C-alpha cells in the first residue's frame, strides 16, 4: 500500500474532525431563533417533485399536514409572511387535490384577514382544476356572505353554473345575487326557470317566494314614481292607485305574484306588498 493510499483515510478523518469541531463551535454561539424564517428555504414544487422518486402525492400529503400545523402555531409570529409558498409547493406536487386550496382560503380569511388572498387561493384552484365547480362556488359564497360583494358573487356563481356537475343551488344563489345587484330581469328569468322545472315542493316554494319579491320590488318602484308624478301635477296624492290609470300615468295597476292588490296609503303615498315574501 503506497503512501498516497494511506494519506486518503487520514485526510478524511481530519476533515470530518474539523467539520465536527466547527459544528460544536457554531452550536455554542448565541443566536436569536427566527421561527418562521426557514420556510423561505423550502425548495420549489418542481424541485421537491423531482426528489419524490415517483410519489409526489405522498409528499403532498406530508407537506399539507405540516402546513396545517405550521400555520396553526401562534408562536411563529411571521408564519404568514410567505403564505403562498407552501401551498404552491403542494399544488405543484398534486395539482388536482382540492382540499389544500380550500384550506388555504380559509386560513387567508380567518387568520390572515385578507379577503383578496382568500379569493386568490380559490382562483388558483380553479385555474388548475377548471372542471371543479367547487372553487368558483366557494368564492361566490365567500363574496356573498362575508364581503357582501354581490357583483363578484354573481360572477363566481355564473362560472360555477357553467361547470358540468355543479349543484342546482348554484343557480339559485346566482339568481339571488342578481337580485341584490338590482339585475331584476336576470333574477326573474332564473327564478322562473327554477320554479317551472323543479319537482321538489320546497324548492318550488322558495322560487315562488323570490319571484314574489322580485315582482313586488319592480312593481312598487314603478308605482312610487307614478305617485310622485301625480303629486307633482295635482298637488296631492292619488286617492287610490286607480287614479294613476285615469291620469294616464300608467296603463294599469299591477298586482303581486299572488294576484293580489298592493297596499296603498293615500295619506302618505306609501305602497307595500300585501304580505312579506318570506311569510307567504
GIHU-V368901 format. One line per field, one symbol per residue. ss: DSSP state (H for helix, E for strand, L for the rest). A space follows every 10 residues. Layout:
ss=???
This chain:
ss=LLHHHHHHHH HHHHHHHHHH HHHHHHHHLL LLLLLLHHHH HLLLHHHHHH LLLLLHHHHH HHHHHHHHHH HLLLLLLLLL LLHHHHHHHH HHHLLLLLHH HHHHHHHHHH LLLLHHHHHH HHHHHHHHLL LLLHHHHHHH HHHHHHHLLH HHHHHHHHHH HLLLLLLLHH HHHHHHHHHH LLLHHHHHHH HHHHHHHLLL HHHHHHHHHH HHHHHHHHHH HHHHHHHHHH HHHHLLLLLL LHHHHHLLLL LLLLLLLLLL LLEEELLLLE EELLLLHHHL
